[in-house]
């Protein structure tokens, strides 16, 4: 029976590669199904994980788009806490009740998920995209010759800014030439000027706790050995992480100068970037391009401050903090991956249901 279910997985994967989004949503069926994983009416039901669905419309949008092109497939999106996502998901995996497909919120957890043998082997699917530069990062997900996850989204890191707040403080908006020195200088200006402009409780900028996704990724992009993903991989796997020092120093110095909430405060209070930037408690925000969707959704729903569309802008993040002129965007993107769980037994003897 396990062999037949594995065959069904391969069948669904083959069907999924027809459209770009399909690859991310391929998985085992669930519920009352036959040996091939189909419901009594011949349809297939797939469960998929997501977090904070009210402010993250992408998960349901992915499910809806896949269902539209595959009418015989229904996708149930299961919500998890954004703060405890990995903890809750690992607990469900251990109990044999995890969703069929789930995004990895933190790629550093990839080995944790893959090592117990609970994930499906996606090597056959990954091989079909071996020459696709857009999925080049999939090579980083190989463990002992097997691939257990594939990227479903690639983001660039950008600098969001609130033009209304900057104008009120008399500070020029980013023009594409900022360096990290300029970023620091502007934040210092905003600290002095925002209170007198009517933003007494606002911080110049907001740095989230995702150090892996922001300062580490930016540092890697700016100091890579060679070009592209390969150059970044060469540096990352070299074992010499001194390239992180300039970005960490910058972020820590800004924290000590109270230009942003402290890491401890953000962690303890579970502060979100939406609550800071979206409600004008911070004028600047280094964050991925993925945030545009949730922010627009929050504005439409009234959860975020309603500002005129052209007043909420973003500028490409600057390059190395040691430069004094010029700019380039971060080439190291933040990539999220989807993976599906395996039907094989886990080391504990429980089987994914």
N, C-alpha and C positions, 0 to 999 in steps of 0.2 A: 504493500500500500504506500509506503514511503516513496518507493521508486516511481509509482504512478503520479504522486503529487509533485515530485521533482520534475517529472516530464511536463506536467501542467504549468509549472513555473516557467520553464523554457518556452512553452507555447505562448504564454502571456507576454513574456519579454519580447518575443519576436513580433507580436502584435503591437507592442508599445512603441517600438522604434520608428513607426510610421510617422509619428509627430513628435516634435521635440519635447513636449511636456509629458508625453506618455511614459517615457523611460523612468521618470521619477515616481510614478504611481503604480508600478507593477508589483504584485505581491500575491500571497496566498489568499484564498477565500476564507470565510469564517462562518460560524453558525451551523445550521443543519444542512450539510452538503453531502454529495455523493463522493465516490472515490476519486473523481476527477475535479472535485472542488466546486461543483455547480449546485445551485439551489434547485428545488423541485421544478421550477418553471424554466430552467435552463440558464438563468442569469447568474452572475457572479457578484458577490458582495465582498468588498475589501475595506478593511478598517485602516485609518491613517491618523497618525498623531499630529497635533499642532499645539501651540500655546497662545494664551491670551487672544482668543478668537475675536473678541469684541473690537480689538484695536489692530489685529493682524489679519486683514481680509485675504491675504495671499493663499492661505491653506484651503479655504472653501472655494476660492477662485480656481485653484489647481484642480480640485475635485470636480467642480462644475464643468470645466473645460474638457477634462478627460471623459466624463460621462456623456458630454455632447457628441464626442467623436466615437464613443464606444457605448451605444445604447444598451447593450446587454450587461454592462458593468455598473454597479452602484457602489459609491464610496461613502462610508460613515467616518466623519472626522471627529476624533476624540480629543477633548481639550485637556491639557496639562497646565500646571502652574509654570510661568516663565522662570520664577525664582528657584523652584525645586524640580525642574524638568527632568534632569538626569536621575535624581534620587527616586522620583516617582516612576520613571520609565524602567529603571533597573529593577525596582521592586516588582513591577508588572511582568517583566521578563522572567524573573525568578519564580513567580507564581504561575507562569504559563498563560497569562491573559493580556500580553502586550499586543498593540495593534500590529497588523500585517506589515505595514510600511511606516517608517518614521524618519523625520529629519534629525540630523545630529546638530544640536544647538551649539555644542562646543566640540570642535574636531579633536581636541586633545583627549576626548573620551572614546575615540574610535577604537583603539586597541582594547579598551575595557569592554566594549560591546562585542567586539569580534572574537576575543580570546576564548569565551566559554563555548563557542561553537553554536550559538543561537541564531546566527545570521546566515542568510542564503548566499551561496557562491554566485557572484555576478560576473565571473571572469569571461564567460561567453559573450555577454552583452558588452563589456568593456572592450573586448577585442574588436568589435565592430566600429569602435570610435578611436582606435589607436592612432590614426592619422589626423584626427580632428583637433586643431590647435585650441579650440574653445573648451575642450575637455581634457587638455593636457594634464591638468592637476590630478586626473584620475590615476595617473601613474604613482602618485604619492600614497594611494590607498591599497597598495599591494602588500600582502602579508603572506610570507612563505609561498609566493607564486600565485596567490589567489586574491581576487578583488571582492570586497564585501560591501562597498558603497560607491555611488556615482554622484557627481555634482549635479545639482538641479538649479543652482543660482550662483552667479558670479557678480560681485559688487565692486565698485570703485569707492575709495574713501574720499569724501568731499567735506568741505567746510560750509555748513549752513549758517546763515546770518539773518537777523531780523533788521531790515532796513529802517523800520520805524524807530526802533530803539537807538540805532546808530545815528540816525538823523537828529533825534532829540538830544543826543549827547554831543553832537557836533563832531562826530568821528566819521572819516571816509570809509565807505564800504570797500570790501576786497575787490581788486581790479585784475587779479590773475598774476600779479607780480610779487605777491607776498612771499617772504621767507619765514622760517620759524622765528627768527629774530623780530620780524615785523609783527607776527602774531602775538608774541610776548609783549611788545611795545604797545600795541593797540589794546590789549587786555589791561595793561596798567593804566592807560588813559581812561578806559571805560570804568575802572574801579573808582577813579576820582570823579568822573563826570556823570555816571548813571544816577547817583542819589539826587543830585541837583536837577536832573532832568525828569524827576518824578518816579524813578525806579529804585526806591530806597532799599528794598530787600533783594534786588536782582544781583546776580554774579555776572562778571564779564563773559565767562564761558562755562561749559559743563563738560567734564571728562568722566565718562562712565567707567564702571569697574571692569569692562571687557578689555583688559590690557593686552590680551592675546590678539584681539581683533584690531585695535587702534594703534597704540605706540609700537608694539612689537611688529605688526604687519608693515607699518609705515617705515620703520627702521630697516627692515629687511629689504623693502623695495628700493630704498635710497642707497643702500650700501652693498648691493648684490655683486657677486663675482661674475662678470659676463652679462649677457642679456637674457631677458625672458625668464620663464619658469626655471629653466635649467640653471641659469646663473644664480637665481635665488636659492635653489635647492643646494647648489654647491656650497654656498655660504652657510645655509641653515644646518647642513649635516657636517660641517667642518669641525664642529665642537668648540669653535671660538665665538663666544657670544658677546664679545666686547663692543660689537657694533650697536648693541642695545643701549649702551651707557648714555649717549647724547640725548636720546628721546626720553629715557627714564629720568635723567637729570632735569630736563625741561619740565616734564609733568610734575615732578616732585617739587621743584622750585615754585611753580605756579600754585601748587597746593599750599605750600608754606606761606606764600604771599597772599593767600586767600582770594585768588583770582577764580577759583572754582571750589565747589564743595570737596571736602577731604574724602579720600578713599574709604576711611573708616566710617564716616558719616553716611556715605552713600550705601555702604554695605549693611550697616546696622539698621538704617531706616528703610532699606529697599527702595531707595529713590529711583525713579525712572527718567530717561531722557525726555519722554513725552511730557512728564509733569514739570520738567525744568524749562526746556526750550518751547514747548507748545503753549505754555501759559506765561511766557515772558518773564521767567525767573532767571533766564540766561540769554545773553544776546548772541552768542556764538555756540556752535556745536560741531565738533568733528565726528562724523558718523558716515555709515555706508549709504549708498544710493537707495537701498531698499527702504529707508525710512520715509521717503517721499510719499509712498502709498499710505502707510499708517497715519502720517501727519495730515495728509489731505482728508483722510477719512475722519480723523478727529475734528478737523475744522468744520467739515460738513455736518457732523453730529453735534457740534457745539462744545465738545469736550476741550478743544484747544482754542486759544484766543483767535477770534476771527480777524484776520488782517487781509488787506487787499492783496490779490494774487501776486502782483508784481512787487509787493513789498517784502515778500518772503522769498529769499533767493538762496542760492548756494554758489560757492566758488570752489574751484579745485584746490585741494590742499597743497601747501607749499612743499618744497623739497627739504634738503638737509638743513638742520638748524645752524650749521656752521657757515652757510652761504649768506652773502649780503645782498645779492641781487638775482633776479631771474626766478623762474618757477617751473615746475613740472608736476604733473599729477602723480599720485602713488600708483605704481605699476603692479604692486602686489595686491591682489584683490582678496576680499574675504569670500570664501566659498563655503556654501552649505551643501550638505549631501543628504541624499535619501538612501535608506537601506531597507531591505526586507528581511524578515526573520525566517530562519530555516525551519523545516519540519522535522529535523533530526532531534534526537534526545539530547538534553543538556547534561553536563557532568553530574548534576544532582539527580538525574533520572526522570525529571519531569519533562513533559513534551509540550511544545507550543501548541495551543489549541486554535 
